[in-house]
Amino acid sequence: MTISIDAAAGMSARRGQSVAGLKFAEAIIIPVAALVLSALLFSIFLLFLGKSPLMFFGLIWTGGFGSSFSLQNTLQRSAPLILTGLAFAIPARIGLTMIGGEGALVLGGFFSAAAAIPLVSNSVPVFLTLPLMAISGMLAGAFWLGLTGWLRHYRGVNETIASLLLSYIAIAIMNFFVEGALRDPASANKPSTMPIGEAYKIGSMPGTAVHWGLAAGIILAILLHLLMTRTTFGFAARMTGGNPRAALAQGLPVGFLLVTSCAIAGACAGLAGFVEVAAIHGQANASLVAGYGFTGILVAFLARQVPLAIIPVAVLFGALAAAGGIIQRRMGLPDATVLVLQGLIFVVLLTSDTLYGRIPFLQPRSGSAR
Amino acid sequence: MSSFEISRRSLIKTGLAGLAASTMPLSFARAQAAVIVGIVYVGPRDDFGWNQAHSVAVEALKQVPGVTVVEEENVPETDAVSKSMESMINIDGANLILATSFGYYKPFVLEMSAKYPEVAFRHAAPLWNKDGDPKNAGSYFPYLNQAHYVNGVAAGLSAPGGKIGFVAAKPIPSVLSNINSVLLGARSVNPNASVRVIFTGEWSMPVREAEATNALVDAGCEVITCHVDSPKVVIETAEGRGVKTCGHNASQASLAPKGFITGAEYKWETIYKSYAADIAASKPLPNFLVGGYDKDMLRSTPYGAAATPEAIKAADAAIAALTKGEPIYKGTLKDNTGKVVVEKTYDNYDPYLDGMGWLLEGVQGSIT
């Protein structure tokens, strides 16, 4: 591997272009082309329905970015998606397909609400309560996905299936406690935990209507990007992702790397759950199960598992969700239409994976330059 | 790369076209009439259940001259609904917001109604509290248990062995009242009637609802009814097993051509049209609107193929009695653990019944 990089670098240096530059261009052009192709295919679908694609995409613009209200709507909706996108992307870098972000989010939200009960009842100050809640949420999520990683490495259980099934178990656990032991008696018709109260809720960032959860997501994305690209841990993780057996042979602590990466992913999803509880609902209940974990998978894929790229992609998906409402109302299209678009993007994107390394003008020129 | 060159002229042309397309929707609201209603559904409009009932009422509302309705479906009980409501107010100019799912109220409707005091917000569950909740918010809720009582009357005469099966979602007061009302209605015509209930634990869980229906039929139930968001699965499964059915929320008559008796339907359009009329006349909307057959807020689905003339007669009589205010919960009644829970006769809108946490004796099943 090392040899070929040097050779490629040497060869392309003769052409005056950098390999890194070409790879970067490839990483941007192919997903963008996939997006454009999906938009075109979707336009054909819309024309079949007798609807105007121009109006549709115009409404995505208006509903997603066209006014300060739309922009804030978009940003608010993208906040959980950044975190759940990270929950898929980090294990993906190490070669695991973990789709359990939903369960980790729900469990994280539940545990932070549960931790809030003794803290709020004893009037512990906000600057202690919120971090403690966040930590319990992150620990719960980390444990849940870390468990899946452990099962994968030490017991050979397929992590995709395990994480999905554990998701449902997590939701059931949340329901069990929220409807039973931890149910707030005042919430008879919609079982929920005790509300944390306005005083403890995470507020909006000054001058906006978007809560601080967005900032937390962005900061975490930047930190994890640095972790994966600039530290030895990140390098070892990516090596393991490339070839676990080679990594083992080289003496890398593969088990530790796997479980830690999964735990980090779970902590991200758990934090998303905490934010849902502390910024939006004020309590844990069935509304935590909103599908953010699953949309995060799509976000991570479109971002090519790069933590920093997850931010703009999450904003794009936030915009789609934000515009979905106005598209329904103006064009009389069912809500499922936006899902069709998302599905189309996903399929085209997966297919576009095969194009890496095949587009001639994006490859470093190899061979003699005599 | 020359084939990809975009000329400045075409760029400006497409840019302006896009801009024009994007400004089109904004001018929509200004030219419209005085009553603009925004309604938010938690699920799909064609679910043969809770959301369809609202959607059917909205279709009736749209026929009223001067009323515009904008609808949004599949809005989850998260801050997405706040954004939807805000979008309807800011972009569509809505002056009445109808929030139809239970979990929309706290905190979303409360927050939005405080933020937009000139817009009326009404929520489909009896949650509005006059001490503390914003004055522009309010609740509306028909007492569907009256229609379930009628279901029970018809079912009691359609089940020779008196066994009725009930697939329920969550054991909350409004669901429990429906179950108990079915029992009381059935027992009013058939003293041996009993109701067997299975709780699925969720408002919409198609697989578990089908399993519960099959389990009830296997246990000998001759009529199946339910309280879940979308009774489609329950009714279809029961029809497939050849047993009779009573519906809930909206009309499922078309799903059970052989076995349908009648159903407990909400008649939301009475409330929606009265709100629209109040807004058009610039009158304040009532904050708390409840009712039943007496206020024309309920209807029983037109009788299906499995309704015998005897059942039809008894059900019609029950509807007439309820329209006059005949109480359903007449004491003394015990719950199925033997405790006395109803010691006197309660008016159908008595707040005591809103805190119901028991199943009457005659109902086989448990809340926990």
HADDOCK unambig.tbl for C-alpha pairs under 7 A between the chains (distance, minus, plus):
assign (segid A and resid 54 and name CA) (segid B and resid 21 and name CA) 6.95 0.50 0.50
assign (segid A and resid 55 and name CA) (segid B and resid 21 and name CA) 5.90 0.50 0.50
assign (segid A and resid 58 and name CA) (segid B and resid 18 and name CA) 6.32 0.50 0.50
assign (segid A and resid 58 and name CA) (segid B and resid 21 and name CA) 5.87 0.50 0.50
assign (segid A and resid 58 and name CA) (segid B and resid 22 and name CA) 4.71 0.50 0.50
assign (segid A and resid 59 and name CA) (segid B and resid 22 and name CA) 6.06 0.50 0.50
assign (segid A and resid 62 and name CA) (segid B and resid 22 and name CA) 6.08 0.50 0.50
assign (segid A and resid 73 and name CA) (segid B and resid 83 and name CA) 6.43 0.50 0.50
assign (segid A and resid 188 and name CA) (segid B and resid 172 and name CA) 6.36 0.50 0.50
assign (segid A and resid 189 and name CA) (segid B and resid 172 and name CA) 5.32 0.50 0.50
assign (segid A and resid 190 and name CA) (segid B and resid 103 and name CA) 6.86 0.50 0.50
assign (segid A and resid 280 and name CA) (segid B and resid 79 and name CA) 6.43 0.50 0.50
assign (segid A and resid 281 and name CA) (segid B and resid 107 and name CA) 6.96 0.50 0.50
assign (segid A and resid 287 and name CA) (segid B and resid 77 and name CA) 5.73 0.50 0.50
assign (segid A and resid 287 and name CA) (segid B and resid 78 and name CA) 6.32 0.50 0.50
assign (segid A and resid 325 and name CA) (segid B and resid 72 and name CA) 6.07 0.50 0.50
assign (segid A and resid 325 and name CA) (segid B and resid 84 and name CA) 6.31 0.50 0.50
assign (segid A and resid 328 and name CA) (segid B and resid 72 and name CA) 6.07 0.50 0.50
assign (segid A and resid 329 and name CA) (segid B and resid 70 and name CA) 5.66 0.50 0.50
assign (segid A and resid 329 and name CA) (segid B and resid 71 and name CA) 5.76 0.50 0.50
assign (segid A and resid 329 and name CA) (segid B and resid 72 and name CA) 6.19 0.50 0.50
assign (segid A and resid 335 and name CA) (segid B and resid 73 and name CA) 6.26 0.50 0.50
assign (segid A and resid 335 and name CA) (segid B and resid 74 and name CA) 6.35 0.50 0.50
